[in-house]
Amino acid sequence: TIETAAYSLYRRRNDELEKKIDAVIDMYGRLQQPDGYLSSWYQRIRPGLRWTNLRDCHELYCAGHLIEGAVAYYQATGKRKLLDIMCRYADHIAETFGP
């Protein structure tokens, strides 16, 4: 949703849409764990089981989509907040799985 909104904002400014996406980004910022991890499913529904089923549970897939959304939103608005959140998540992924 964030990526799609970003493409829309890139084409035409929409203050109301941007405000809604900023609110969602703020929620992601509050949800992110101190080590950078960010997956609402595992944090709220399956705590303690993160990174335990990469094949079926799509943690890396979802992270990739959030990263794409963060890049698109930065390109559309110049706002770094989600990009910075996702950089922390990417650092966490690299620390967890190695280079």
CORTATA-V282837 format. One record per residue. N is the residue number from 1. RES is the residue in three letters. SS is DSSP state (h for helix, s for strand, l for the rest). D_LAST is the distance of its C-alpha to the last C-alpha in Angstrom with 1 decimal. Layout:
((N | RES | SS | D_LAST) (N | RES | SS | D_LAST))
This chain:
((1 | THR | l | 29.2) (2 | ILE | h | 27.6) (3 | GLU | h | 26.4) (4 | THR | h | 29.9) (5 | ALA | h | 31.6) (6 | ALA | h | 29.6) (7 | TYR | h | 30.8) (8 | SER | h | 34.3) (9 | LEU | h | 34.1) (10 | TYR | h | 32.9) (11 | ARG | h | 36.1) (12 | ARG | l | 38.5) (13 | ARG | l | 38.4) (14 | ASN | l | 39.2) (15 | ASP | h | 39.4) (16 | GLU | h | 39.9) (17 | LEU | h | 36.9) (18 | GLU | h | 34.7) (19 | LYS | h | 36.2) (20 | LYS | h | 35.3) (21 | ILE | h | 31.7) (22 | ASP | h | 31.5) (23 | ALA | h | 32.8) (24 | VAL | h | 30.2) (25 | ILE | h | 27.5) (26 | ASP | h | 29.2) (27 | MET | h | 29.0) (28 | TYR | h | 25.3) (29 | GLY | h | 25.1) (30 | ARG | h | 27.4) (31 | LEU | h | 25.5) (32 | GLN | l | 22.0) (33 | GLN | l | 21.4) (34 | PRO | l | 21.0) (35 | ASP | l | 17.3) (36 | GLY | l | 16.7) (37 | TYR | l | 17.0) (38 | LEU | l | 19.3) (39 | SER | l | 21.0) (40 | SER | h | 24.7) (41 | TRP | h | 25.3) (42 | TYR | h | 23.4) (43 | GLN | h | 24.6) (44 | ARG | h | 28.2) (45 | ILE | h | 28.9) (46 | ARG | l | 26.5) (47 | PRO | l | 25.6) (48 | GLY | l | 23.8) (49 | LEU | l | 22.3) (50 | ARG | l | 19.2) (51 | TRP | l | 16.3) (52 | THR | l | 19.0) (53 | ASN | l | 19.7) (54 | LEU | h | 17.0) (55 | ARG | h | 19.2) (56 | ASP | h | 22.3) (57 | CYS | h | 21.7) (58 | HIS | l | 19.6) (59 | GLU | h | 17.5) (60 | LEU | h | 14.6) (61 | TYR | h | 17.4) (62 | CYS | h | 19.3) (63 | ALA | h | 16.4) (64 | GLY | h | 16.1) (65 | HIS | h | 19.9) (66 | LEU | h | 20.0) (67 | ILE | h | 17.6) (68 | GLU | h | 19.9) (69 | GLY | h | 22.8) (70 | ALA | h | 21.7) (71 | VAL | h | 21.3) (72 | ALA | h | 24.6) (73 | TYR | h | 26.3) (74 | TYR | h | 25.3) (75 | GLN | h | 26.6) (76 | ALA | h | 29.8) (77 | THR | h | 30.6) (78 | GLY | l | 28.8) (79 | LYS | l | 27.9) (80 | ARG | l | 24.5) (81 | LYS | h | 24.8) (82 | LEU | h | 22.9) (83 | LEU | h | 20.3) (84 | ASP | h | 19.8) (85 | ILE | h | 19.7) (86 | MET | h | 17.0) (87 | CYS | h | 14.9) (88 | ARG | h | 15.2) (89 | TYR | h | 14.3) (90 | ALA | h | 11.2) (91 | ASP | h | 10.3) (92 | HIS | h | 11.3) (93 | ILE | h | 9.3) (94 | ALA | h | 6.0) (95 | GLU | h | 8.0) (96 | THR | h | 9.3) (97 | PHE | h | 6.8) (98 | GLY | l | 3.8) (99 | PRO | l | 0.0))
